[in-house]
Amino acid sequence: MLLEAIRSTVIETARRARRDRLVHSTFGNFSIRDRDTGYVCITPSGLDYDSLTPSDIVVVDLDGRTVDGNRRPSIETPLHTEVYKRRKDVMAVVHTHSAYATAWACCRKDVPVVLAEVAAAAGGPIKCAPYRPMGSSELAVVTADALGDSAIVLMASHGVLAVGPTMDSAYNNAVIAEEGARIALYANLIGEAVAISEEECVSLVRIARDKYGQDA
Ligand SMILES: [Zn+2]
């Protein structure tokens, strides 16, 4: 089977996201780009994550054409491929409907940068992309525009997109989006939440890139 190990990782990530309550039911979608072929392994549309086997994960090219697999790929495949086309550094994409981040997205508000992890991942506030219908190529374009060079972006009245150089990194960024949204909500309730300065955001991005975690 083509790219079986990557397809298995996509399944494990989808199940983990449901366990961690970043998605419910069959919502959300997950993909990894293969470094050698450039193909993208993405979750199928509307199948229970518990029932998935590697052959259910669809392998597509960057134009969204199926290379391997019998299932229909996620409705948001254009969103994933649009980001992969624009961002050579991105090797994994996670799309969730996590509650706190989506609540901000339903108000069509950027999440203010009051939490250091958000500053490090987004380089500033988590921007909210304009509303477009789910699954549309317009949604793919406006979301990739709003994402820019960041690792996380909100999708108006819909959810969250997180990206990274590995699936662990993209997943962690999806968690940071949710945690950042939750903390910003409570900080605003307490009142007078302090935004992290642009200069400090730049510094935190650098620290996260150069110093966090273990050397490979
Ligand atoms: Zn969605």
Boltz pocket constraint, residues with backbone or C-beta under 6 A from the ligand:
constraints:
  - pocket:
      binder: B
      contacts: [[A, 28], [A, 76], [A, 95], [A, 96], [A, 97], [A, 134], [A, 158], [A, 159]]
      max_distance: 6.0
